Amino acid sequence: NAGVTQTPKFRVLKTGQSMTLLCAQDMNHEYMYWYRQDPGMGLRLIHYSVGEGTTAKGEVPDGYNVSRLKKQNFLLGLESAAPSQTSVYFCASSYTQNTEAFFGQGTRLTVV
Amino acid sequence: AQSVTQPDIHITVSEGASLELRCNYSYGATPYLFWYVQSPGQGLQLLLKYFSGDTLVQGIKGFEAEFKRSQSSFNLRKPSVHWSDAAEYFCAVGAGANNLFFGTGTRLTVIP
């Protein structure tokens, strides 16, 4: 099983450019999450979804948008990238809240 | 507000020595507690979790953790560390509102 798959794995953007990160899971999970990981700060929740067609803000949502048009996919968009968004982004999914979350391999994004 | 504290940023142990990684949490209700491990360039993998019941939980790779409500702690232990255990370890608390709050992580170095 593939589990949670993130694309792309690496990306370099110029300030002001836009991009979309794709997360796909094949475990029929209802819950999906986007985190960012920065040195010394652990993982911080950006947005999450509790089911197809739903999204909600997490701890650090500014500058990001998300969509969950299909249950298996959760997209994270940056409309106008800023250097402060340089980070490693992780997608995760879980069957219910507070059950084990399965993580993707991460996307390393650099904004110059 | 929920929070997770991992007071040790970096720990170095000799192969074969015992290990204890500290985790303290702040949460008003009964917590769901997790330990995840992240190898370089990889996503996070669940080591173990505590939801209720026996306060000593066993996980994968020979790890265990003990939940101590009176100390608000959930420390991770391993009796004999292997070189392959070198990684970053994250403690997390399930906050009940579709979120996992992560600590800032402890990086483990294993010396031969």
Interface residues (C-beta under 8 A of the other chain):
Chain A: V4 Y31 Y33 Y35 G40 M41 G42 L43 R44 L45 Y48 V50 A56 G58 E59 F90 A92 Q97 N98 E100 A101 F102 F103 G104 Q105 G106
Chain B: V4 I9 Y32 F34 Y36 G41 Q42 G43 L44 Q45 L46 K49 F51 F90 G94 G96 A97 N98 N99 L100 F102 G103 T104 G105
